[in-house]
């Protein structure tokens, strides 16, 4: 069976996105790479965003799709993406296999190196912060649980903590199915039954977070999340 690829391409301006300038070249590079390696591009995700913007919903959707389907994420050019902190962080945390068409050998290892540079800076900042806090404590300052108001959690505080944990779990689930939400919504709007939607998701090669085929109960859960 041919290797499955999830393509991700992006341009920096809305004008480029509407005109197709840049997008076509990136798509051509991904298609050529797939042909050379005997792989299949299961889906292509397109992002139009500013270089100063870190929020990338299409990247999140591409990573979710690649992780769930155990596919490889492929981009046309490494230099347009790997230097972006949002891309590096999202890719590292996802554990998804990655390749760049212009430099196929620069995959996860290269991303590790880039992330290591950022991590080194974070360690330095942490060390400076720790030194400042230690100096504050030496002057008699109180931190964290040593502050009187933080010694005991009230029932209200515990309830807030439980709600925050529930929100975090919901966010993780939403992220895992970020790429499927618009597909399921479109199929629902076409009048398909839950079973028909499940059949279509399976036909397109999508799986659940556990790597299992879709059924109507799982589709119902996604639909409920969309309407929540």
C-alpha positions as CSV (number, residue, x, y, z in Angstrom):
1,X,0.0,0.0,0.0
2,X,1.3,3.4,-0.9
3,X,2.4,5.7,1.9
4,X,-0.3,8.3,2.9
5,X,0.6,12.0,2.9
6,X,-1.2,15.0,4.4
7,X,-0.1,18.1,2.6
8,X,0.1,21.5,4.2
9,X,0.8,24.7,2.2
10,X,0.6,28.3,3.2
11,X,1.0,31.9,2.0
12,X,1.3,35.0,4.0
13,X,-1.2,37.4,2.5
14,X,-4.9,37.2,1.6
15,X,-4.1,38.5,-1.8
16,X,-1.8,35.6,-2.5
17,X,-4.4,33.2,-1.2
18,X,-7.1,34.5,-3.5
19,X,-4.9,34.7,-6.6
20,X,-3.3,31.3,-6.0
21,X,0.2,32.8,-6.3
22,X,2.6,30.7,-4.3
23,X,-0.1,28.1,-3.5
24,X,0.1,26.5,-6.9
25,X,3.9,26.2,-6.7
26,X,3.7,24.6,-3.3
27,X,1.0,22.2,-4.4
28,X,3.0,21.2,-7.5
29,X,6.1,20.5,-5.3
30,X,4.0,18.2,-3.0
31,X,2.4,16.4,-6.0
32,X,5.9,15.9,-7.5
33,X,7.3,14.5,-4.3
34,X,4.3,12.1,-3.9
35,X,4.8,10.9,-7.5
36,X,8.6,10.4,-6.9
37,X,8.1,8.4,-3.7
38,X,5.1,6.5,-4.8
39,X,2.9,8.0,-2.1
40,X,-0.6,9.3,-2.1
41,X,-1.7,12.8,-1.0
42,X,-4.8,12.0,1.1
43,X,-5.7,15.6,1.6
44,X,-4.2,19.1,1.2
45,X,-4.7,21.8,3.8
46,X,-4.3,25.4,2.8
47,X,-3.5,28.2,5.2
48,X,-3.5,32.0,4.5
49,X,-2.1,33.9,7.4
50,X,0.4,36.6,8.3
51,X,3.9,35.8,9.3
52,X,3.3,37.6,12.5
53,X,0.2,35.4,13.4
54,X,0.7,32.2,15.4
55,X,-2.8,30.9,15.2
56,X,-3.0,28.3,12.4
57,X,-6.3,26.4,12.4
58,X,-5.4,24.6,9.1
59,X,-2.1,23.4,10.6
60,X,-4.0,22.1,13.6
61,X,-6.4,20.3,11.3
62,X,-3.6,18.8,9.2
63,X,-1.7,17.6,12.2
64,X,-4.8,16.0,13.7
65,X,-5.6,14.3,10.4
66,X,-2.0,13.0,10.0
67,X,-1.8,11.8,13.6
68,X,-5.1,10.0,13.5
69,X,-4.4,8.3,10.2
70,X,-0.7,7.7,10.9
71,X,0.2,9.6,7.8
72,X,3.2,11.8,7.1
73,X,2.8,15.6,7.0
74,X,4.5,17.1,4.0
75,X,5.3,20.7,3.2
76,X,6.8,22.2,0.1
77,X,9.5,24.4,1.7
78,X,11.1,24.0,5.1
79,X,12.3,27.6,5.4
80,X,8.8,29.0,5.1
81,X,7.6,26.9,8.1
82,X,10.2,25.5,10.4
83,X,11.4,28.8,11.6
84,X,8.0,29.7,12.8
85,X,7.6,29.0,16.6
86,X,3.9,28.0,16.2
87,X,4.7,25.4,13.6
88,X,7.7,24.0,15.4
89,X,5.8,23.7,18.7
90,X,2.7,22.2,17.1
91,X,4.8,19.7,15.1
92,X,7.0,18.6,18.1
93,X,4.0,18.1,20.4
94,X,2.0,16.1,17.8
95,X,4.6,13.4,17.2
96,X,3.6,13.4,13.6
97,X,6.2,12.2,10.9
98,X,7.3,15.2,8.8
99,X,9.1,15.8,5.5
100,X,9.8,18.9,3.4
101,X,9.9,18.5,-0.4
102,X,12.9,20.9,-0.8
103,X,15.0,19.0,1.8
104,X,13.6,15.5,2.4
105,X,16.4,14.7,4.9
106,X,15.5,17.7,7.0
107,X,12.6,16.1,8.9
108,X,12.0,15.6,12.6
109,X,15.7,15.8,13.4
110,X,15.9,19.3,12.0
111,X,12.8,20.3,13.9
112,X,14.4,19.0,17.1
113,X,17.4,21.2,16.5
114,X,15.3,24.2,15.9
115,X,13.2,23.5,19.0
116,X,16.3,22.9,21.0
117,X,17.5,26.4,20.3
118,X,14.1,27.8,21.4
119,X,14.2,25.5,24.5
120,X,17.7,26.8,25.4
121,X,16.4,30.3,25.4
122,X,13.4,29.2,27.6
123,X,15.8,27.6,30.1
124,X,17.9,30.8,30.3
125,X,14.7,32.8,30.9
126,X,13.6,30.3,33.6
127,X,17.0,30.5,35.3
128,X,16.8,34.3,35.4
129,X,13.2,34.2,36.8
130,X,14.2,31.6,39.4
131,X,17.1,33.8,40.6
132,X,14.8,36.8,40.9
133,X,12.3,34.8,42.9
134,X,15.0,33.5,45.2
135,X,16.2,37.0,45.8
136,X,12.6,38.1,46.6
137,X,12.2,35.2,49.1
138,X,15.6,36.2,50.7
139,X,14.1,39.6,51.4
140,X,11.2,38.0,53.2
141,X,8.7,37.8,50.4
142,X,6.2,35.0,50.3
143,X,5.4,32.8,47.3
144,X,2.7,30.3,46.2
145,X,1.4,28.0,48.9
146,X,3.3,29.8,51.7
147,X,0.9,32.8,51.3
148,X,-1.8,32.6,53.9
149,X,-4.6,32.9,51.4
150,X,-3.4,29.9,49.4
151,X,-3.0,27.3,52.2
152,X,-6.5,25.8,51.9
153,X,-8.7,25.5,48.9
154,X,-12.3,26.3,49.3
155,X,-15.1,24.1,47.8
156,X,-15.6,26.9,45.2
157,X,-11.9,26.8,44.3
158,X,-12.0,23.0,43.9
159,X,-15.1,23.3,41.7
160,X,-13.4,25.8,39.5
161,X,-10.4,23.5,39.2
162,X,-12.7,20.6,38.1
163,X,-14.4,22.8,35.6
164,X,-11.0,23.9,34.2
165,X,-9.9,20.3,33.9
166,X,-13.2,19.5,32.0
167,X,-12.5,22.4,29.6
168,X,-9.0,21.1,29.0
169,X,-10.3,17.6,28.1
170,X,-12.9,19.2,25.7
171,X,-10.2,21.3,24.1
172,X,-8.0,18.2,23.5
173,X,-10.9,16.4,21.9
174,X,-11.8,19.4,19.7
175,X,-8.2,19.6,18.6
176,X,-8.0,15.9,17.7
177,X,-11.0,16.3,15.3
178,X,-10.2,19.8,14.1
179,X,-10.0,18.6,10.5
180,X,-13.3,16.6,10.6
181,X,-15.6,19.3,12.0
182,X,-16.2,21.1,8.7
183,X,-16.6,17.7,6.9
184,X,-19.1,16.4,9.3
185,X,-21.0,19.7,9.3
186,X,-21.2,19.7,5.5
187,X,-22.4,16.1,5.3
188,X,-25.0,16.8,8.0
189,X,-26.2,19.9,6.1
190,X,-26.6,17.8,3.0
191,X,-29.2,15.7,4.9
192,X,-27.1,12.5,5.4
193,X,-27.9,10.2,8.2
194,X,-25.4,9.5,11.0
195,X,-24.7,6.1,9.5
196,X,-24.2,7.6,6.1
197,X,-21.8,10.2,7.5
198,X,-19.9,7.4,9.3
199,X,-19.7,5.5,6.0
200,X,-18.4,8.5,4.1
201,X,-15.7,9.2,6.8
202,X,-14.6,5.6,6.5
203,X,-14.6,5.9,2.7
204,X,-12.3,8.9,2.9
205,X,-9.9,7.0,5.1
206,X,-10.6,8.8,8.4
207,X,-10.4,7.0,11.7
208,X,-11.3,7.8,15.3
209,X,-8.7,8.9,17.8
210,X,-8.3,5.3,18.7
211,X,-7.6,4.4,15.1
212,X,-11.0,2.6,14.7
213,X,-13.6,2.9,11.9
214,X,-16.4,5.4,12.4
215,X,-19.9,4.4,13.4
216,X,-23.1,6.4,13.9
217,X,-22.7,6.7,17.7
218,X,-19.3,8.4,17.3
219,X,-20.8,10.7,14.6
220,X,-23.6,11.6,17.0
221,X,-21.0,12.6,19.6
222,X,-19.2,14.9,17.1
223,X,-22.5,16.4,16.0
224,X,-23.4,17.2,19.6
225,X,-20.1,18.9,20.0
226,X,-20.7,21.0,16.9
227,X,-24.1,22.1,18.3
228,X,-22.9,22.8,21.8
